[in-house]
Amino acid sequence: MDFDVIVIGGGVAGVSAALRASELGKSVALVERDQVGGECINRACIPSKTLIDAVKTVNRVSSSPWIVSSATLDYAKLNENKARIITAIKDRMEHNLNARNVKVIKGNAKIKAQGEVEVDGRTITGDHLVLSTGSVPLSLPDFPLNGRNVLDPWTAMNLKEIKNRIVIVGGGVAGVELATLFRALNKEVTILELMPQLLPGFDRDLASATKKRLEEKGIRIYLNAKSKIVNSEGTVKFSVNLPNASEEVEGDLAVVTIGRKASTENLNLKEIGVETDQRGYVKVDERGRTTNPKVFAAGDVAGVPLSATKAWRQGIVAGDNIGGKESKMPKYIPSSIFADMEIGTVGKTLDDLKKAGIEAREIMVEMRDIPRAWTLNETDGFLKLVVAGNKIEGAHMIGEGATEVINTMALAMELGITTTQLYSVTFSHPTVSEVIGEAIQRLTHGEIY
Ligand SMILES: Cc1cc2nc3c(=O)[nH]c(=O)nc-3n(C[C@H](O)[C@H](O)[C@H](O)COP(=O)(O)OP(=O)(O)OC[C@H]3O[C@@H](n4cnc5c(N)ncnc54)[C@H](O)[C@@H]3O)c2cc1C
């Protein structure tokens, strides 16, 4: 065998799997056909957050009348900064791979047989395989991507010039983040969402607070909207069927945020005994092991949640198990949305628990009750804890700092910390995290703030 492990795909899942297996003494090859760092670093999380953070800084200045100078964005310079950040992060990853002796092979990998991978005509062999080939946007019949005015999120974010009227298909995480970005750039933005709730699957109050804020910013949101593109020759025209009406919506640009599929072409999964689910994602257990014990899968290719947060962890878990260390996926994977008001969420909602027949209750603290929210000039939002008995089942937060605060809740929940134990923890003052202390205080004794 040329290597103990061949990792196919150098996104965050592949990089973390390769580094971990190598740390545990395995010889590792990582095959990447495009850029190390994959979607997250090059096209998704990092570029989108660079842009969103910049527009939020401008928003913060303009919504603070006591700051007297005005701030505007230089979009060309911002894009240069984005490119610089991507390169810095990618260089660091490549440096780490190199330092741990992971052999990075540039090229398109094709699985020929168990343990045999062809990379651009050359065959390499490995004892274990890790599939971390990610997912790709799907061109749906009702929203066919055309590379011109009907685009996937990454292409839309990378336009040199952004058109004026933008219609976003899908009000999930990517749809909400892109709407925030484009609106802050003074574009006319419409979101078309098929489900009755923006951010389907998220806590209901959190979704309505997000909708309210986006609408206040001037974004048009259609829920229960069964839509399709009827013409995209000049502008993009949609027919939109609502429960009691039908409308035509028109934009200069459509961004389709729904529909992705596992990237599994070339992997010959059937031949090597790796099963997929009905949607084409590779089936894995909690150790990242596929139906073939010598083959692991991590990240988007292994199914929902399609998040870099999960992808990193699953790569580490796969690397651990290949390296002989027992490890399993965590019970709780937090998720963050970098919208105009940040969102952080982990665990179950009250609705989830009700459906499962579990008796639970919620405790909600509004951000206006927390002193730091006032000093930050962002008093909207709340933290909601979902508790069953003494156990914290979920935490859902919207407001400034939510994407950071949620990690503390993930820590507490993963370690099984009870509400009584959390009550004994002190949170520094004045910080946004005090909202956790206040929620526990109210739950166990009574409010302080
Ligand atoms: C706009 C947007 C914003 C996002 N923001 C966030 C966020 O803030 N936080 C978050 O957690 N998630 C976010 N995500 C999701 C996140 O980007 C993905 O979940 C994550 O990148 C998946 O990582 P991965 O390693 O599984 O796959 P990928 O990053 O897709 O990497 C797969 C790699 O495999 C390579 N590859 C595929 N096939 C082959 C082959 N045959 N041979 C060689 N190489 C191959 C590809 O070139 C690619 O580099 C966002 C997504 C989008 C679209």
PDBQT file of the ligand as one rigid body, heavy atoms in Angstrom, charges set to zero:
ROOT
HETATM    1  C1  LIG A 501     -23.169  30.658   1.059  1.00  0.00    +0.000 C 
HETATM    2  C2  LIG A 501     -22.853  29.597   2.076  1.00  0.00    +0.000 A 
HETATM    3  C3  LIG A 501     -22.467  29.984   3.352  1.00  0.00    +0.000 A 
HETATM    4  C4  LIG A 501     -22.156  29.004   4.318  1.00  0.00    +0.000 A 
HETATM    5  N1  LIG A 501     -21.815  29.416   5.568  1.00  0.00    +0.000 NA
HETATM    6  C5  LIG A 501     -21.575  28.492   6.527  1.00  0.00    +0.000 A 
HETATM    7  C6  LIG A 501     -21.250  28.886   7.863  1.00  0.00    +0.000 A 
HETATM    8  O1  LIG A 501     -21.171  30.081   8.181  1.00  0.00    +0.000 OA
HETATM    9  N2  LIG A 501     -21.013  27.940   8.781  1.00  0.00    +0.000 N 
HETATM   10  C7  LIG A 501     -21.073  26.601   8.475  1.00  0.00    +0.000 A 
HETATM   11  O2  LIG A 501     -20.859  25.762   9.378  1.00  0.00    +0.000 OA
HETATM   12  N3  LIG A 501     -21.365  26.183   7.222  1.00  0.00    +0.000 NA
HETATM   13  C8  LIG A 501     -21.611  27.089   6.242  1.00  0.00    +0.000 A 
HETATM   14  N4  LIG A 501     -21.898  26.674   4.964  1.00  0.00    +0.000 N 
HETATM   15  C9  LIG A 501     -21.841  25.229   4.643  1.00  0.00    +0.000 C 
HETATM   16  C10 LIG A 501     -20.379  24.795   4.437  1.00  0.00    +0.000 C 
HETATM   17  O3  LIG A 501     -19.768  25.591   3.449  1.00  0.00    +0.000 OA
HETATM   18  C11 LIG A 501     -20.294  23.325   4.006  1.00  0.00    +0.000 C 
HETATM   19  O4  LIG A 501     -21.101  22.555   4.843  1.00  0.00    +0.000 OA
HETATM   20  C12 LIG A 501     -18.850  22.819   4.116  1.00  0.00    +0.000 C 
HETATM   21  O5  LIG A 501     -18.012  23.572   3.285  1.00  0.00    +0.000 OA
HETATM   22  C13 LIG A 501     -18.761  21.334   3.730  1.00  0.00    +0.000 C 
HETATM   23  O6  LIG A 501     -17.431  20.923   3.838  1.00  0.00    +0.000 OA
HETATM   24  P1  LIG A 501     -16.946  19.546   3.167  1.00  0.00    +0.000 P 
HETATM   25  O7  LIG A 501     -15.507  19.407   3.541  1.00  0.00    +0.000 OA
HETATM   26  O8  LIG A 501     -17.876  18.461   3.487  1.00  0.00    +0.000 OA
HETATM   27  O9  LIG A 501     -17.106  19.768   1.598  1.00  0.00    +0.000 OA
HETATM   28  P2  LIG A 501     -16.455  20.843   0.605  1.00  0.00    +0.000 P 
HETATM   29  O10 LIG A 501     -16.046  22.051   1.307  1.00  0.00    +0.000 OA
HETATM   30  O11 LIG A 501     -17.418  20.958  -0.529  1.00  0.00    +0.000 OA
HETATM   31  O12 LIG A 501     -15.135  20.138   0.094  1.00  0.00    +0.000 OA
HETATM   32  C14 LIG A 501     -15.164  19.058  -0.789  1.00  0.00    +0.000 C 
HETATM   33  C15 LIG A 501     -13.903  19.128  -1.611  1.00  0.00    +0.000 C 
HETATM   34  O13 LIG A 501     -13.779  17.931  -2.349  1.00  0.00    +0.000 OA
HETATM   35  C16 LIG A 501     -13.220  18.217  -3.621  1.00  0.00    +0.000 C 
HETATM   36  N5  LIG A 501     -13.585  17.096  -4.500  1.00  0.00    +0.000 N 
HETATM   37  C17 LIG A 501     -14.844  16.671  -4.807  1.00  0.00    +0.000 A 
HETATM   38  N6  LIG A 501     -14.768  15.573  -5.589  1.00  0.00    +0.000 NA
HETATM   39  C18 LIG A 501     -13.446  15.311  -5.767  1.00  0.00    +0.000 A 
HETATM   40  C19 LIG A 501     -12.731  14.311  -6.481  1.00  0.00    +0.000 A 
HETATM   41  N7  LIG A 501     -13.364  13.344  -7.160  1.00  0.00    +0.000 N 
HETATM   42  N8  LIG A 501     -11.370  14.351  -6.480  1.00  0.00    +0.000 NA
HETATM   43  C20 LIG A 501     -10.711  15.329  -5.796  1.00  0.00    +0.000 A 
HETATM   44  N9  LIG A 501     -11.337  16.302  -5.100  1.00  0.00    +0.000 NA
HETATM   45  C21 LIG A 501     -12.684  16.276  -5.079  1.00  0.00    +0.000 A 
HETATM   46  C22 LIG A 501     -13.866  19.550  -3.997  1.00  0.00    +0.000 C 
HETATM   47  O14 LIG A 501     -13.065  20.230  -4.932  1.00  0.00    +0.000 OA
HETATM   48  C23 LIG A 501     -13.910  20.256  -2.641  1.00  0.00    +0.000 C 
HETATM   49  O15 LIG A 501     -12.778  21.081  -2.433  1.00  0.00    +0.000 OA
HETATM   50  C24 LIG A 501     -22.221  27.621   3.982  1.00  0.00    +0.000 A 
HETATM   51  C25 LIG A 501     -22.597  27.246   2.686  1.00  0.00    +0.000 A 
HETATM   52  C26 LIG A 501     -22.916  28.211   1.749  1.00  0.00    +0.000 A 
HETATM   53  C27 LIG A 501     -23.317  27.761   0.364  1.00  0.00    +0.000 C 
ENDROOT
TORSDOF 0
